[in-house]
């Protein structure tokens, strides 16, 4: 089954006379579907037994088209999605093996459309901890087991050691002295590509003072949630991250958030990352 979704969310038969009438051209010397995708913000969706193929041009991807694609993915119980990003250079394909990740990717592509007027706020999706059973998340599963063995307790000195322990993926640690403050206790090793001098400048500083607040502030909210509930969280994050030099890169990663408490009731939160894609824009 093949469908064509318009920029207004309307579903079209890609081989119909009605579509040609809408496009205003009846000649047989061009590909009407390719034209609609490249120039009018349409998206094509093709269903196969093992996957669904979606072709779209990110720079013209509208919110209405996104909503309809999500509806089609859910209604048809699509488990695997291949996204063909028309006009995106040498590596235009995203192969995504579950519907939640596919929807998150489509949402980010829509947010990146230059004509939407939206800020590129991170797309954060909460995932079930049951997904840690998958072999590719073995490192996270080990970190969670270590957290359970410690019963979620750590002294201030141990908190820094936890951040540096390879078991926890070098994801860093924050200290939360109150309900509204989140201080950098140990700088994540994954941030060294972001700014190799940041550890010297921002260790002990409030998260709100870090560069790129459009990325930092939304992604730090889950720290408060985990600390308050004392419950680990697993999340998928897709975000456009800005370097201090003004350049940007697109990052897609999962993280396991682990809440810690000291015997004196100090609260810490560590983040165990699993990087999927980092692509400079």
N, C-alpha and C positions, 0 to 999 in steps of 0.2 A: 504494500500500500504506500503510495506517495501522496504527500500533502504539501501545500504551499501556504504559508502563514503571512498575511500582509502586515504592514507596519502598524495598522490599526487593530490587529488581532484577528481579523477575519480569515477564515479558512477557505482556500481555493483549490479546485481541481487543476493541477498544473497543465493538463492536456485539454482543457475545456475551451469552447468558443467564448464562453463568458469571460474568461481571463483575458483572451486576446482583445475582446471588446473593451475591457477595462483598461488595458494597456494602450489601446488605440492603434494597434498595428496588426495586420493580418498576413503579412508576407511570410514566406517560408524560408527566408535566407538568414535567419538569426535564431538563437536559443532564447526563447521568451523567459524561461525559468532563470537562466543565468543573468539575463538583463534585469529581471525584477530583483534579484539578490544584490547585484552590484550597484544598481542605480536607485532603487526604490525602497530599500530597507526590508525586503521580504526575506523569509527564511524557509528553506526547503527541508522537509522531514521525510525520511524513507525508513520504513520498518522492515526488518529482516528477522529471521528466526533467532539469531544470536545477539542482535544489537539494533540500535537505531542510529541512523546517520543524519546529522543536522548540518546544513550548509547555511552560513550567514556571513554578512560583512559587519564586523564589530563597530566600525565607525558610523553605521546607519542603524544600529540595533536599538529599537524602541522598547519602552517599558510594556506597551500593549502586546507587542510580539513576544516578549519574554514571558508574560503571564500566560499566554496561550500555549507556548511550548512547554511550560511547567505543567499545565493542565493535561496536555497530551502525554507527557512522560508518566504522570501519576495514573491517569485513566487507563493507559495501555500496559501498566506495570512493567515499564522498561527497566532492565537491570544493567545494561551496558550501553554506553553512548559514545559515539565518535563525532567530534565536532570539527568540521572543516571551516576554518576561519579564512574566508575568501580575502585575498589581497594582503595576507600577513607574511609574505616572504617565503623562506626556504623550508620552514618547519611549521606548516599551517594546521597540523592535525593534533587534537587532544583525544586520547583514548582513555576513557574513564569507566571504571568497572563497577560502579554502583550509582544509583539514582541520586542519592543525597549529594555526593561529590559533583555529579553532573549539573545539578541545579545550582549548587554554589558557584561553579565555574561560569555558568550562563549568567548568573546575577552579576558577577564581577565584570564580564565582558560588556554587559549592558551599562554598568556604572562607568566604564571607561569610554563610552561613546562621547566624543567631544561636543556633540550638539545637545546633550541632555541638561547641561547647566548644573549638574550635581557634583558635590565633592566626592573624592574617591575614598570614602570611608571604608574601613575593612569590613569584609563579609565574614562573620563569625558564626559557625554552626556547631551547636552542642551535639556530641556523639555519645552513643552508649558505651559504657566501659566494657561491655561484652565483646566489643570489637578488638580488645586487646588479645583475644585468643588467636587472632590471625598471626601467622608466622612472621610477617613483615613488621609487626609491632612487638616483637620479642623483647627488645631493649626496654620498651615502656612497661611491659609486663614484669620484668625483673625489678625495675624501679618501684613499681607499685608493691611488689612483694616485700622489698626492703623497707618501704614506708610502713607496711602493716606489721612487719617484725619489730620495728621500733615503736609501734603503737602511736605513730604520729608525733613523738616527742623528740626534741633536739635542743641542746643548749646553744647559746649564741656562738660559741666557738665551733660547735659541731655543724651549725648552719652553714658556715663558710666552707667547711670541709665537704659538706654534702654537695654544694655547688661545684666544687672542684673534682668530685668523685666521678669517674667515667660511667659508673652505673646510672647516674642521673643525667647523662648526656650533655653536661656542660651548659645547662640552660639558665644558670644564674639563680639568684635568691633575692626576695624582697622582704623587708622587715616592716611590720604594720603596728606601730606603737599606739594607734588609736583607730577609731572607726572610719576616719576620713583621711588618713595619711598612709602613704605607701612609699617607703624609702628603699633605694638600691643598696642591698647588703652585699651582694657579689655580682659582678658584671657578667652577663652571659657570653660565653666564648663565641657563640654564633653571631654576636654583634660586632666582632672585631673587623669584619669586612665592611660593616656599616660605618664605623669610625674607630680607627685603631688607637686613638688617644682618649676615647670617651671614658674609659675606666678611671683614668687619673682625674678627669674633670668632674665626673658625676657620681662617683662612689659616695654613698651616704646622702645623696640629694633626693629630693622628692621626685616621683615619677612625672609630676606635672611640669617639672623644670627641664625635662629631657628634650632633645631636638625632635622635630616632627610630631607635635602633639596630636595631629589628626590621625596618626597611627597609634601612638603610645597610649593616649587616654582611653579610646574604646577597648583596646586589647588588655588594659590593666583592670577593667571593671570586674572581670571574672576572678581576679585575685581576692577582691573583697567578698565575693559570693562564696568562694571556696573556704576562706578563712572563717566566715560567719557560720557556715553550715558544717565545717570540719569534714567535708566530704570531697574526695578527689573528683576532678572533672577532666573529660577528654573533649577536645575541640579541634575543629578544622578551621584554619584561618587563611583567607586570601586577601592580600592587601598590596597596594602600591606604596612603596616605602621611599621616602626622599632622603638622599644623602645630604650632608652639610654643604657639599660643593654644588648643590642644585640638581644633580643628576638623580634619576629614579630607577628603581627596579621593581619588578613584580615578583612577589613571594607567595608561595603556597606551601603550607606546612601544617602538621598536626602537633598538638602539644598536650601533655598530661600535666595537670596542675595538682600539686600535692600540698595540703595545708599542714603546717607544723606548729607545735606549741612547746614552750619551755616549761619547766616546773614552776617558774615564776609568772606564768601566764603570758609571756611575750609570744607574739604570733609572727610566724614566718610563712612564706609561700615559695615553693620552688616550681620551676617550669621545665619539663622534660620535652625537648623538641624532637620532631621527626621531620626533617626537611624533605620535601618532594621536588619542588622546582624553585629555582631562583633565576630570573631572567632579566638582564639589564635592558631597559627600554631605550 
